[in-house]
Amino acid sequence: MVFLGTAELACASLAGLRSAAFAEVVAVVTQPDRPKGRDLKLQASPVKQLAQRLGLPVLQPERARSPEFVVQLQALRPDLIVVAAYGQILPQAILDVPRLGCVNVHTSLLPKYRGAAPIQWAILNDESETGVTIMKMDAGLDTGPILMQETTLIQPGDDAQSLHDRLAQMGANLLVATLPDYAVGKLAIRAQPAEGASYARKITKEDGRLDWGQPARALWNRIRGFKPWPGAFTFLAVQPQPRLLKIWEAEVLEGVVGEPGFVLQADKSGLTIGCGSGALRVRSLQLEGSRRLGVLEFLSGHPLVPGEKLD
């Protein structure tokens, strides 16, 4: 088989396939090295780094739909292509290469949250559960028939990173458990239901900005859903210009009344900020250009007083 993946999410699936007795990974396909960091040095994807440690051949086409790459895949004659967090839509020409088709690991309970950011949007939308789907790919965006699914609860202590890590491993385990029966035709493959479909668009940095007019629970979900990236943020009014303030952890205070965005309390008991309904008690935060701090340590260096407003 050939494995297509790029992001950290895909690494557990590649490692699982590499260890499975039934699977022979003949090549790993990942996105080209990209410039990252302040010095913009080229950096290999997490999947490429893992593939190299595992001693697997790596292909890095700029465009998966290029005719030259399709010919490369055809020459490998894979029985199956497995895809996880690859980052490009595959053309029909690639879907037609393996005799068993292409199988995708998707971190939602399809048809809900098709698209690029299902983990973040599940938390943002206050879902009580999510899961992973192993699906056979078609030409649509996450619209192919379902092979297997597994569900997990979204706990109050979860954020996008912890849920990502859990779903990555769940997806890998379910993939390895599913493929042997799929390969011999033992699975009852089912089409995705028409009802309940939704789209989880790609996250942008601006999505992390907190609108204090929203209910406290919605803002709490935004803090959890966008951790670690892009991070939930607001602006602190300081001279000579406002500075970005990231809020990393908070808890919801129901029944607390205060003007949205205004500091209600800032002392040894904590930092409380009014919301559209209820309030948030901040636990850790980070001023632009500084390190992440617990709220008491932050207040000792950056005093706030009730009545100050965050924008």
Phi and psi in degrees as a GROMACS rama.xvg file:
@    title "Ramachandran Plot"
@    xaxis  label "Phi"
@    yaxis  label "Psi"
@TYPE xy
-115.959  139.593  VAL-2
-111.954  129.881  PHE-3
-114.481  120.742  LEU-4
-166.925  158.67  GLY-5
-135.027  -54.6585  THR-6
-76.2203  166.778  ALA-7
-54.3975  -34.5084  GLU-8
-53.3387  -33.6731  LEU-9
-80.4518  -14.4969  ALA-10
-64.5185  -39.6799  CYS-11
-62.2352  -38.6402  ALA-12
-67.267  -42.3  SER-13
-63.1137  -44.2776  LEU-14
-62.7186  -39.6862  ALA-15
-63.7655  -43.099  GLY-16
-66.251  -38.6236  LEU-17
-62.5717  -31.233  ARG-18
-89.7698  -13.409  SER-19
-74.8636  136.591  ALA-20
-66.5626  -28.8914  ALA-21
-84.8369  -12.2499  PHE-22
-108.067  139.152  ALA-23
-124.745  109.069  GLU-24
-86.5022  110.123  VAL-25
-88.8771  -18.4378  VAL-26
-163.983  152.157  ALA-27
-118.237  129.459  VAL-28
-110.489  128.278  VAL-29
-143.051  168.009  THR-30
-70.9122  155.78  GLN-31
-59.7442  155.029  PRO-32
-56.6317  138.671  ASP-33
-121.826  149.431  ARG-34
-68.9901  134.234  PRO-35
-143.27  162.829  LYS-36
79.4263  176.569  GLY-37
-65.4517  -32.1701  ARG-38
-91.2158  -0.456695  ASP-39
55.7184  38.7319  LEU-40
-74.8574  145.444  LYS-41
-64.3241  134.023  LEU-42
-130.554  132.237  GLN-43
-70.6697  150.19  ALA-44
-66.606  158.561  SER-45
-55.0969  -38.2346  PRO-46
-67.1526  -41.4552  VAL-47
-61.957  -43.9601  LYS-48
-59.7557  -42.2184  GLN-49
-67.115  -44.5138  LEU-50
-58.6675  -40.1077  ALA-51
-66.8327  -38.3954  GLN-52
-65.0738  -31.9646  ARG-53
-85.1135  -4.29125  LEU-54
73.8498  30.088  GLY-55
-100.019  142.201  LEU-56
-62.5434  141.392  PRO-57
-121.945  132.404  VAL-58
-115.59  140.293  LEU-59
-135.39  69.6778  GLN-60
-69.5245  143.101  PRO-61
-66.4073  -39.8511  GLU-62
-130.615  120.595  ARG-63
-64.9875  -24.6151  ALA-64
-86.3912  2.44783  ARG-65
-66.3523  139.948  SER-66
-57.5196  -34.7618  PRO-67
-63.5471  -39.8256  GLU-68
-71.3961  -38.0581  PHE-69
-59.1563  -41.2367  VAL-70
-63.191  -40.262  VAL-71
-59.0672  -44.6307  GLN-72
-64.0668  -43.9953  LEU-73
-59.8169  -35.564  GLN-74
-67.1875  -25.84  ALA-75
-77.0662  -20.947  LEU-76
50.7311  53.3897  ARG-77
-73.5488  143.844  PRO-78
-73.0187  -29.3606  ASP-79
-149.071  145.491  LEU-80
-116.289  129.548  ILE-81
-109.752  132.76  VAL-82
-123.583  134.197  VAL-83
-148.589  117.704  ALA-84
47.8593  50.9072  ALA-85
-79.5747  -44.0736  TYR-86
102.488  1.92838  GLY-87
-135.482  146.431  GLN-88
-78.2309  131.852  ILE-89
-88.4364  136.229  LEU-90
-76.537  164.964  PRO-91
-59.4822  -30.5989  GLN-92
-60.3402  -34.1829  ALA-93
-80.4146  -40.3323  ILE-94
-57.848  -28.1666  LEU-95
-85.9937  -7.00566  ASP-96
-67.2726  -54.9129  VAL-97
-82.5306  145.605  PRO-98
-66.2596  -25.9117  ARG-99
-97.3972  5.20692  LEU-100
80.1135  -167.017  GLY-101
-114.761  132.762  CYS-102
-114.942  135.564  VAL-103
-118.489  142.999  ASN-104
-101.398  114.788  VAL-105
-121.465  134.886  HIS-106
-93.6314  58.1277  THR-107
-157.951  171.633  SER-108
-92.7837  84.097  LEU-109
-55.5978  143.978  LEU-110
-86.825  4.86625  PRO-111
-75.252  137.362  LYS-112
60.8196  53.8215  TYR-113
-68.6682  152.235  ARG-114
112.873  -163.651  GLY-115
-82.5838  -25.6192  ALA-116
-134.467  57.0832  ALA-117
-65.924  -32.5504  PRO-118
-67.1364  -48.9045  ILE-119
-62.2687  -44.3573  GLN-120
-73.2779  -27.3292  TRP-121
-63.2712  -42.8538  ALA-122
-69.648  -45.6953  ILE-123
-57.5041  -36.9971  LEU-124
-90.3787  12.0715  ASN-125
64.0009  33.7017  ASP-126
-67.1778  146.594  GLU-127
-89.0745  -18.2728  SER-128
-150.185  161.475  GLU-129
-149.4  -158.058  THR-130
171.79  -162.471  GLY-131
-126.856  149.67  VAL-132
-127.507  131.129  THR-133
-99.032  118.768  ILE-134
-129.587  153  MET-135
-87.1473  127.151  LYS-136
-77.6519  144.349  MET-137
-126.152  -168.859  ASP-138
-74.8069  -12.0399  ALA-139
-81.7295  176.387  GLY-140
-88.9988  98.6079  LEU-141
58.5886  39.1648  ASP-142
-108.951  -0.312821  THR-143
-71.9855  168.229  GLY-144
-65.8536  151.259  PRO-145
-90.264  130.353  ILE-146
-92.5027  -51.008  LEU-147
-151.954  155.136  MET-148
-139.824  153.576  GLN-149
-142.966  140.831  GLU-150
-108.606  148.95  THR-151
-140.02  146.91  THR-152
-76.3511  146.152  LEU-153
-93.5037  111.288  ILE-154
-83.7019  155.017  GLN-155
-56.6836  -30.4262  PRO-156
-82.7743  -2.73879  GLY-157
-76.1113  146.521  ASP-158
-130.713  -177.662  ASP-159
-61.5174  -33.7734  ALA-160
-71.2196  -46.7829  GLN-161
-66.5796  -38.3763  SER-162
-69.4579  -38.9631  LEU-163
-54.8281  -49.4348  HIS-164
-64.7405  -40.6507  ASP-165
-67.7303  -44.0714  ARG-166
-69.413  -33.7123  LEU-167
-59.4232  -45.6441  ALA-168
-72.3661  -38.4468  GLN-169
-59.8113  -43.9317  MET-170
-62.7578  -41.0735  GLY-171
-63.2672  -45.5884  ALA-172
-64.4366  -42.6117  ASN-173
-68.0093  -37.6291  LEU-174
-59.5114  -50.3378  LEU-175
-64.617  -34  VAL-176
-74.4392  -26.7478  ALA-177
-86.3702  -39.4687  THR-178
-61.0496  -39.842  LEU-179
-58.5137  -45.0805  PRO-180
-70.0301  -36.1295  ASP-181
-62.3986  -41.3984  TYR-182
-64.2343  -29.097  ALA-183
-104.418  10.8273  VAL-184
76.9089  24.6373  GLY-185
-89.9355  -10.0616  LYS-186
-87.0641  144.34  LEU-187
-89.6247  92.3847  ALA-188
-74.7192  135.67  ILE-189
-128.07  143.531  ARG-190
-69.3671  149.839  ALA-191
-65.8658  139.221  GLN-192
-65.234  149.564  PRO-193
-72.5753  -31.0901  ALA-194
-86.8655  152.548  GLU-195
87.1187  5.28328  GLY-196
-74.8731  142.261  ALA-197
-148.865  164.527  SER-198
-120.001  129.234  TYR-199
-105.122  93.7038  ALA-200
-67.3813  163.602  ARG-201
-62.9695  140.812  LYS-202
-78.7332  141.596  ILE-203
-114.62  163.393  THR-204
-59.9839  -38.9128  LYS-205
-65.9142  -21.6352  GLU-206
-59.2702  -24.293  ASP-207
-76.3674  -11.1971  GLY-208
-68.1348  131.773  ARG-209
-86.3925  128.773  LEU-210
-100.958  103.738  ASP-211
-67.2739  -9.7734  TRP-212
-75.7121  -11.6562  GLY-213
-78.8149  161.121  GLN-214
-62.0479  152.671  PRO-215
-57.5406  -38.9318  ALA-216
-66.2178  -37.7959  ARG-217
-63.9283  -39.1905  ALA-218
-70.4331  -37.9317  LEU-219
-59.446  -42.8445  TRP-220
-64.7174  -35.5251  ASN-221
-67.5398  -39.9853  ARG-222
-61.5684  -44.7595  ILE-223
-70.9089  -41.3893  ARG-224
-71.3567  -25.807  GLY-225
-110.691  28.8913  PHE-226
-108.524  120.832  LYS-227
-92.6727  -16.2584  PRO-228
-129.971  138.338  TRP-229
-83.0842  -0.0184382  PRO-230
83.8422  141.452  GLY-231
-84.4341  133.793  ALA-232
-142.709  158.861  PHE-233
-139.577  -170.273  THR-234
-127.183  135.003  PHE-235
-99.2003  127.735  LEU-236
-78.613  99.212  ALA-237
-131.498  161.304  VAL-238
-90.9615  146.51  GLN-239
-85.2257  -8.29072  PRO-240
-152.232  157.154  GLN-241
-57.7625  146.67  PRO-242
-117.807  141.619  ARG-243
-66.9793  135.358  LEU-244
-126.504  113.528  LEU-245
-87.8125  138.23  LYS-246
-111.764  116.216  ILE-247
-94.4887  -35.7073  TRP-248
-142.06  142.519  GLU-249
-159.075  167.607  ALA-250
-131.902  154.28  GLU-251
-86.5176  133.688  VAL-252
-113.216  99.775  LEU-253
-75.819  148.272  GLU-254
82.741  -5.76351  GLY-255
-85.4207  129.879  VAL-256
-109.326  131.91  VAL-257
-171.393  159.236  GLY-258
-64.1571  134.746  GLU-259
-58.4106  129.491  PRO-260
86.3678  -6.89173  GLY-261
-92.5919  141.448  PHE-262
-69.3124  123.128  VAL-263
-97.2654  -29.8542  LEU-264
-153.617  138.182  GLN-265
-152.906  84.5824  ALA-266
-153.633  -163.565  ASP-267
-64.1406  -15.7441  LYS-268
-80.7996  -14.7962  SER-269
131.184  -176.354  GLY-270
-115.763  116.228  LEU-271
-117.002  132.667  THR-272
-123.782  131.979  ILE-273
-68.9679  148.275  GLY-274
-130.265  179.099  CYS-275
-57.365  -37.0984  GLY-276
-145.749  136.582  SER-277
73.5559  -164.643  GLY-278
-150.875  164.805  ALA-279
-111.709  132.49  LEU-280
-100.156  113.964  ARG-281
-79.2144  138.189  VAL-282
-108.384  -37.4586  ARG-283
-147.418  147.761  SER-284
-156.461  170.161  LEU-285
-149.435  118.034  GLN-286
-80.8389  139.894  LEU-287
-48.3559  128.272  GLU-288
87.2437  -1.78352  GLY-289
-121.173  175.884  SER-290
-89.5794  165.138  ARG-291
-70.2919  135.31  ARG-292
-133.203  151.362  LEU-293
-66.572  158.906  GLY-294
-64.6924  -37.2176  VAL-295
-68.4019  -40.7851  LEU-296
-64.8762  -39.0867  GLU-297
-62.0481  -47.5117  PHE-298
-65.9388  -27.0407  LEU-299
-68.7907  -27.5778  SER-300
-102.318  -19.5309  GLY-301
-135.983  75.71  HIS-302
-59.3361  133.727  PRO-303
-120.175  154.28  LEU-304
-130.319  150.029  VAL-305
-53.3044  135.425  PRO-306
104.256  -17.6503  GLY-307
-69.5485  148.802  GLU-308
-115.234  137.657  LYS-309
-101.924  138.728  LEU-310
